[in-house]
Amino acid sequence: MVQTLEKENGTGPIVEPAPISSQQVSSEYNEFSYRPVPVVAVVGLALAMLSSIAIFFWLALPLCLVGFLVSVMAFIVIRRNKSVYSGTFVALGGMLMSLAFLAGGITYQVYIFKTEVPEGFQKINFVQDISDKGFVTENGQTTIHPDILALNGKKVFLKGYIYQTGSLRDLESFLLVKDNQSCCFGADPALEDRLGVIMNEGKMIDYKSGKVAIAGIFRLNENFQNGEREPVFMINGEFFTTRVSDF
């Protein structure tokens, strides 16, 4: 109830303010209270965004799973402590993004794997079909493995790494090696680990540090003289690409 008092000079009434209840104060406080987003939710979202690279690099696919699990953990923490934490949509966003990038990465790798080989070419594995077989010794004589001899004259497709020799642009010929470790310590690649590529007339390529693929006719170097980095195995390159799967 509002009470009025007469001023001493008689000019008019003075109105006393109505008392404010504790319930009203509590209601207004809760309306503007701040609930922080837990760190684990922010970490999950950051991992989910970082896992976008899994679309193009399969080695990053596990990062998608880590981002998803961390975001799930954040979601559980937030739901169990609604009065303390906010950030439900942050956790959900991390979960959905991680799953989307995981699915996208797998789909991309499968698509590339199924479409990377040009029509009419036989896909072979540099390590398993050439490097691991290499040469055999029979009756004291070293010869090329029969399975490699059988590839002579066939149209093949295989992946490897360009061996850097100084020239980086407009390469008409180059060495293809089984991995990118042979140059790291200054050693030349072993005879069975290198393959000479001669691009067909009018076709040139630029050096690439990552995995590449070449398609062409496989042949043996009949004039092999065991010179510096001279290859025994050759390919007349018809098709070159850097758009290859990691498998």
N, C-alpha and C positions, 0 to 999 in steps of 0.2 A: 504494500500500500504506500502511495506517495504522500508524504506529509509536507505541508507548507508552513513556513514561518514568516512572520511579519518582519521586514527590515526595520532597523532602529529609526531610520529617517522617514519611515512610513511611505516609501515610494512604491512598494509593491511586494508581492510574495516571492520567497526564495524556494525553488523546487529542489528537493533532495534527490539524488540519483537512486534508482531502484537497485537493490542488491543483485549481484550476478552469481548464479548457482555454480557449484563445482562441476556439475554435469555438463553445463554449457561450455565451460572452459576446456574440459576434457575433449568434448566434441570438436571444438575449433582447433585444438592442438593436433588431434589425429588427422584432421582434414589436410593439414599442411606438413605432416611429419615426413621425414625422408627415410626411405629404406634402400640401403646400398645393394648393388649387384655383386654377388660373390666373385672373387677372383677366378675361381675355377670355371665360371661361365664365360668370362672374358678370354681365358686361355683356350677353352674349347672352340670359341668362335674364331680366334686367331689361327688355331691349327686347321680348322675347316677351310678358311680362306687360303692358307698356305698349301693345302692339299690340292688346290686347283691345278698344280703342275702335274698331278697324276694323270691328267687327260693325255699328256704327251710323253710322260716318262713313267714306265710301269714300276720302276723302283720306288716311286713315291706313293704307290697304292696303299702300303701299310700305314702311311700317315693319315689317310682317310679314316681308317679304322680307329686310330688313336684319337683323332678329333671327334669321332662319333661317340666313343666310350667316355671321353672327358665331358662332352656335352650332356650325355645321359646322366652322368654323375652330378653335374651341375643342376640338371632339371629335378632330380630327386631331392637334392639339398634344398632347393628353393621351395618345392611343394611341401616339404616337411617343416619348413620354417617360414610360412607365409607372412607372419607378423614381423619377421626380421629382415627378410631379403625380398628384393624384386628381381626382375630379369628373366621371367619365364620365356619371353619371346627371344631373348638372346640365346638361351639354351636350345630352344626349338630350332632357331635359325642355324646354329652350329650343327645340330643333328641332321637337318635336311640338306644342308650344303655338303656335309661330309658324304652322305649317301649318294647325292647327285654326282659328285666328282668321282666317287668310287665306281658308280655305274658307267659314267662317261669314259673313264680311263679304260675299263675293261672292254667296253664296246668299241672304242677306237682301236685298241690293240688287236682285237679279233677281226675287225674290218680290214685293217692294214695287212694282217697276216694272210687273210683269204684273197686279197686283191693285189698283192705286191708283185707276184710273179707274172711276167708277160705271157701271153698265150703262145704255146708252142715250145716253151723252155722248161727244162727239168731243174727243179730246185735241189741244190746240194748244200751240205753243211761244210764250211771251210775246215773246221776243226775235226769233225768226225770222219768226213769222207776224203780229206786230203792230208791234213797235218798229222793226224793220228796214224794213218796208214803209211803214207810216205814211201819208204823203201823197205824191201825185204832182202834177206840174204839166202841164196840157194846155191848149194855146192860151192861155197866159198866166194860166190859172186853176188854183188849187190845190184839189184834191179828194182824198177818201179813196181809198186804193188799192182797186182792184176786188176783190182777194182778201179784203180786210177787209169790204167791202160785202156779199160773199157770205155772211159769217158772221151777218149780222143775223137775229135770230129763232131761231138754232140753239142747241142745248144743247151747251155746250162745257165743257172741263175744262182749267185751266191753273194754273201755279205762279208765285209771285212773293213779294214781301215787303210787309208792311203798312207804309205810310208813317205814321210817328208824328206826331200832331198835338196831343198833350197828353192826350187821353182814353185810358185803358188798359183799362177794363173795360166789359162790356156794350155793345159796339159794335154798332149796328144798320146802320151804313154806314161805309165807310172807303175809302181809296185804296190800290190795289194797284200797286206799281211793279216794274219788271223786275229790279232788283237792290237791294242794300242800301247802295249808295254815294252815292245822290243826296242823302241827308240829312247826309253827313259834313262838308260845307263850307258848310252853310246854304243851298244852292241848291235851288230847286223843281225837281221832275222835269219833263222836257220833255213836251209835249203827247202825243207818241206813246209816251212811256215810262210813262204813268199810265193807270189804269183804275179807274173808280168802281164800287164794289160796294155794292149795297143788299140786305141779307139779307131773305128772305121773312118775312112777319109771324110773330112769335113766336120767331124765331131770332136770337140774339145771340152775339157772340164776344168773347174777350179778346185784347188785343194780344200778339203773339209776335214776338220779334226775329229768329227764323230763318225759313227758307223755309216757306211754307204753300201750300195748294192750295185752289182754289175751283171749284165746279161750279155752273152755272146757265145761264140764257138770255142770250146775248150780244145787245146792242142798241146802237144809236147814240143819242146824246143830241140829240134833235131840238130842244131848247130851249137849245142851247149859246150862251152869251153871252160867252165868253172871260173869265170872272171868275177870281179867284185860285184856282189849283189845280183849277179846274172841268174835269172830264174830257169828252172827246168820246166815248170808248168806255165802255160800261157793262155790268154783269152783274147780273141779278137772282139773288142767291145762294140756292141750294137746299142745297148741301152744302159744308162747310168742314172741313179736316183739316190737321194738322201732320205726319201720318205719310206722308211722301212720299219718293220716291227722289231722288237728286241728279242724275238724268238726265232 
